[in-house]
Amino acid sequence: MKNKIWAAAVMGLLALSLSATVATAQCTPVPAETGVMIKFDGDAWAYETAYDVANLSSAFGSQLTVVGLVSKFCYPFADLDPLDPGTEYTFIWDGLVSQGTVTTILDSTRRYNTKYVGGNFRIYAGSPRNAPVAAVLPALPAGGVVPDAFVDGTLLLSGQMDTLNVLVSRISGIYSGSFRTNYWCTGGTRYGQVENAINLLSGLWCPAPPSVPAATGTCSLPVGWTAHPNGKWDTPLTVPAQRSTWGKIKTLYR
């Protein structure tokens, strides 16, 4: 009888392991995505209150907002499906205050470095799907749509951001950009799965073109938008332990 109970326990653990494998199959990382927890790609955009597109310059005190749709969930949120036709997963970064763009020039290289402080983020699950995607992105201002459609629904996760560093480079007329900050979670219905451990929020930053025609490495956007970011929240360095352990299960059958 005891052997049968042990066998049942082992089979139960195996089933749990297999189900976890299936749930995270969509998150098998490519080398550049190791450790990804939440990812966003083509449907994310930035806008500011005082930004000079022609000079890629953010004025001191300008407020940056980023909105978008999640494109992938991995551990510990692999049970959420961003392609669910009845639910959309949206996010916003706000409270980001520019410290002013610092421009440096060296030969054919020009760098635009901007730091933003005071940032927060929130991730929502909402129904129906009403946030605009890239194909129908409106010009700004878009009252009732931006940011409204990105902040409705159930708050899944909220948190704070360390200083956000945005770097745009122009080398021989070709542009490239990136962003990087640390984040930690503070609330939301899924907070218990990550708690307040710190990790990286980073990715690419494609600026609106400073001139026409658009230069290589820039992203043509409707009026009012300043950049198209795409990136990821990495899985926190520590996550809450599962409630059950193999040791606990063994004690049940002694």
C-alpha positions in Angstrom: 0.0 0.0 0.0 2.8 2.4 0.9 4.5 1.7 -2.4 1.3 2.5 -4.2 1.0 5.8 -2.4 4.6 6.7 -3.2 4.0 5.8 -6.9 1.0 8.1 -6.9 3.0 10.9 -5.4 5.8 10.5 -8.0 3.3 10.4 -10.9 1.6 13.5 -9.5 4.9 15.4 -9.5 5.7 14.1 -13.0 2.4 15.4 -14.2 3.0 18.8 -12.7 6.5 18.9 -14.3 5.0 18.0 -17.7 2.3 20.6 -17.5 4.8 23.3 -16.6 6.9 22.3 -19.6 3.9 22.6 -22.0 2.9 25.9 -20.5 6.3 27.4 -21.0 7.0 25.9 -24.4 6.1 29.2 -26.1 8.9 30.8 -24.1 11.8 28.8 -25.2 14.3 31.6 -25.4 16.5 32.6 -28.3 20.0 33.6 -27.1 19.1 37.3 -26.9 16.0 36.5 -24.8 17.3 34.4 -22.0 15.5 35.1 -18.8 12.6 37.0 -20.4 9.4 37.3 -18.3 7.3 39.7 -20.3 8.0 40.9 -23.9 6.7 43.6 -26.1 7.5 44.1 -29.8 5.7 45.9 -32.7 2.9 47.5 -30.7 4.6 49.9 -28.3 5.2 53.7 -28.5 6.5 56.7 -26.6 5.4 60.3 -26.4 6.6 63.3 -24.5 5.3 66.7 -23.3 8.4 68.7 -24.5 10.4 66.8 -27.2 12.1 68.3 -30.2 11.9 65.6 -33.0 14.1 67.5 -35.4 17.0 67.5 -32.9 16.1 64.3 -31.0 16.1 66.3 -27.9 14.1 66.0 -24.7 13.7 69.2 -22.6 14.5 69.1 -18.9 11.3 68.4 -17.1 9.5 66.8 -20.1 7.3 63.9 -19.1 7.7 60.7 -21.0 4.9 58.1 -21.4 5.2 54.7 -23.0 2.2 52.6 -23.9 1.9 49.2 -25.6 0.7 45.6 -25.8 2.4 42.6 -24.4 3.5 40.1 -27.1 4.8 37.3 -24.9 4.5 36.0 -21.3 7.0 33.6 -19.8 7.6 32.2 -16.3 6.0 32.8 -13.9 3.1 34.1 -16.2 3.2 31.5 -18.9 -0.5 30.7 -18.3 -1.4 34.1 -19.8 -1.9 34.2 -23.6 -1.3 37.6 -25.3 -3.1 36.2 -28.4 -6.3 35.5 -26.5 -9.0 37.0 -28.8 -11.1 38.0 -25.8 -8.4 39.6 -23.7 -5.6 42.0 -24.4 -2.6 42.7 -22.2 -1.5 46.3 -22.2 1.0 48.4 -20.3 2.0 51.9 -19.5 5.1 53.6 -18.1 4.5 57.0 -16.7 5.8 59.5 -14.2 9.1 59.6 -16.1 10.7 63.1 -15.9 13.4 64.0 -18.4 16.7 65.3 -17.1 17.4 66.8 -20.5 19.2 65.3 -23.5 23.0 65.5 -23.6 24.4 65.5 -27.1 28.0 64.5 -27.8 29.7 64.7 -31.2 32.8 62.9 -32.3 33.7 62.8 -36.0 30.8 61.2 -37.8 29.2 59.9 -34.6 26.5 61.8 -32.7 25.0 60.5 -29.4 21.8 61.6 -27.7 21.7 60.5 -24.1 18.6 61.2 -22.0 17.9 60.1 -18.4 14.4 59.9 -17.0 13.6 59.6 -13.3 10.5 58.8 -11.2 9.1 56.1 -13.5 6.3 53.7 -12.8 4.8 50.8 -14.8 1.4 49.0 -14.8 0.3 45.9 -16.8 -3.4 45.3 -17.4 -5.7 42.5 -18.6 -8.7 44.0 -20.3 -11.7 42.9 -22.4 -12.6 43.6 -25.2 -9.5 44.3 -27.2 -9.7 48.0 -27.7 -6.1 49.3 -27.7 -4.8 50.5 -31.1 -2.2 48.4 -32.9 0.5 49.7 -35.2 -1.7 49.6 -38.3 -4.3 51.9 -36.8 -2.2 54.0 -34.5 -3.8 57.4 -34.2 -2.0 60.8 -34.2 -1.8 62.5 -30.8 -3.6 63.8 -28.9 -6.1 61.0 -29.1 -8.6 61.6 -26.2 -10.4 58.5 -25.0 -7.9 56.3 -26.7 -4.4 57.2 -25.5 -3.6 56.4 -22.8 -7.1 55.4 -21.8 -7.3 52.1 -23.9 -4.0 51.0 -22.4 -5.0 51.4 -18.7 -8.4 49.7 -18.5 -9.1 46.2 -17.1 -7.6 44.3 -14.2 -4.3 45.5 -12.9 -2.0 42.4 -13.1 1.3 44.0 -12.1 2.6 47.4 -11.0 6.0 48.6 -10.1 8.6 51.3 -10.1 11.6 52.0 -12.3 15.1 53.1 -11.5 16.6 55.9 -13.7 15.6 55.1 -17.3 18.6 55.6 -19.7 17.7 56.2 -23.4 20.6 56.3 -25.8 20.2 57.2 -29.5 23.3 57.1 -31.8 23.8 58.4 -35.3 26.8 56.9 -37.0 27.5 58.0 -40.6 23.8 58.9 -41.0 22.4 55.6 -39.6 20.5 55.6 -36.3 20.2 53.1 -33.5 18.8 53.3 -30.0 18.4 51.4 -26.8 16.9 51.8 -23.3 17.8 50.3 -20.0 16.6 50.5 -16.4 16.0 48.3 -13.4 12.5 47.6 -12.1 10.8 46.1 -9.1 7.2 45.2 -8.5 4.9 46.8 -5.9 1.4 45.4 -6.5 -1.2 43.9 -8.8 -3.1 40.6 -8.7 0.0 38.7 -9.9 2.4 40.5 -7.4 2.7 37.4 -5.2 4.4 35.5 -8.1 7.4 37.9 -8.2 7.2 40.2 -5.2 9.7 43.0 -5.1 12.9 41.4 -6.4 14.9 43.7 -8.8 15.8 42.9 -12.4 16.3 44.5 -15.8 13.9 46.2 -18.2 15.6 46.9 -21.5 15.4 46.8 -25.2 15.6 48.9 -28.4 14.5 52.4 -28.9 13.7 53.6 -32.5 13.3 57.4 -32.7 10.9 59.2 -34.9 12.8 60.5 -37.9 14.3 64.0 -37.4 13.8 64.8 -41.1 12.2 63.6 -44.3 12.8 61.2 -45.9 13.2 59.0 -42.9 16.8 57.9 -42.2 17.8 54.3 -41.7 17.2 53.2 -38.1 14.3 55.6 -37.5 10.6 54.7 -37.3 8.0 56.8 -39.1 5.1 57.4 -36.7 1.9 59.4 -36.7 2.2 63.0 -35.4 2.8 63.3 -31.6 4.7 60.1 -31.1 8.4 60.3 -30.5 9.7 56.7 -30.6 8.9 53.0 -31.0 10.5 50.9 -28.2 10.5 47.1 -28.1 12.0 45.1 -25.2 11.4 42.9 -22.2 11.1 42.7 -18.5 13.5 40.0 -17.3 12.5 37.5 -14.7 13.4 38.8 -11.2 16.6 37.4 -9.7 14.5 35.7 -7.0 10.9 34.6 -7.2 8.7 33.2 -4.4 9.2 29.5 -3.8 6.5 27.0 -4.5 4.3 26.2 -1.5 5.0 22.4 -1.8 8.3 20.7 -1.8 9.5 17.1 -2.3 10.4 17.0 1.4 7.0 18.1 2.4 5.4 15.5 0.2 7.6 12.7 1.7 6.5 13.6 5.2 2.9 13.0 4.2 3.5 9.3 3.6 5.9 8.3 6.4 
